[in-house]
Amino acid sequence: MNDLGISLDANRRSTTTTDLVFDAVHQAIITFQLPPGTKVSEAEVAKQLDVSRQPVRDVFFRLSKLGFIAIRPQRATLVTKISEQSVLEAAFIRKAIELSCLAEAIELGTDEDIHELRALIQQQEASVEANDLQGFHALDDMFHKAICATAGHAHAWPLIEEQKAHIDRVRFLSLPSGLPTAFEQHKRIMDAIEERNTPRASKLLEEHLARIKDILQQVRAQHPEYFESP
């Protein structure tokens, strides 16, 4: 297995070792440091991250349930290929949850909440200018997560994260060409939120999330080797 090129975040003192390992391996898969088809082993991951094998074993099981890796008895454990059906199913669930959260965020959000959302947009702009794909990807998630929190439904984001596993890989592959569009859509959504214009914000968010269908086909045409066969 190639070097992950990452380390555990020791500053996250309240997080368990298992959670830290999950974040590290999850990020490596999302950003294609570990592309589909890569062989992974508990021993190698434990050695690279300087942890025992038990948390890695727990993480592998969790990632297998999310559809990221295939654990095969007596055979190599592999990073899975992207499932088009899983992407579309996750997109459907994500849209339903996020649209509900957006409406409540606009209704319940304080001026301070709106200011914090705008700050995330400003940080995104800096990442776009720096062409920082990983930074924008993280800030993208933070923006959507913050909308859920503003609505009083912070618990909804873990549900969305669990569902959107394969979406994240498709999104990351699309960023080299799609980053400006994603950012512009975020800005328009933010403007509508500030205006407290729920119908417009909802329409813009729905269009934003629906982009995954077109992105999916573009990315599949560019990287067919990363996808499951039809």
Stockholm file with secondary structure:
# STOCKHOLM 1.0

chainA/1-230         MNDLGISLDANRRSTTTTDLVFDAVHQAIITFQLPPGTKVSEAEVAKQLDVSRQPVRDVFFRLSKLGFIAIRPQRATLVTKISEQSVLEAAFIRKAIELSCLAEAIELGTDEDIHELRALIQQQEASVEANDLQGFHALDDMFHKAICATAGHAHAWPLIEEQKAHIDRVRFLSLPSGLPTAFEQHKRIMDAIEERNTPRASKLLEEHLARIKDILQQVRAQHPEYFESP
#=GR chainA/1-230 SS CCCCCCCCCTTCTTSCHHHHHHHHHHHHHHTTSSCTTCEECHHHHHHHHTCCHHHHHHHHHHHHHHTSEECCTTSCEEECCBCHHHHHHHHHHHHHHHHHHHHHHHHHCCHHHHHHHHHHHHHHHHHHHTTCHHHHHHHHHHHHHHHHHHTTCTTHHHHHHHHTHHHHHHHHHHHHHHHHHHHHHHHHHHHHHHTTCHHHHHHHHHHHHHHHHHHHHHHHHHCGGGBCCC
#=GC SS_cons         CCCCCCCCCTTCTTSCHHHHHHHHHHHHHHTTSSCTTCEECHHHHHHHHTCCHHHHHHHHHHHHHHTSEECCTTSCEEECCBCHHHHHHHHHHHHHHHHHHHHHHHHHCCHHHHHHHHHHHHHHHHHHHTTCHHHHHHHHHHHHHHHHHHTTCTTHHHHHHHHTHHHHHHHHHHHHHHHHHHHHHHHHHHHHHHTTCHHHHHHHHHHHHHHHHHHHHHHHHHCGGGBCCC
//
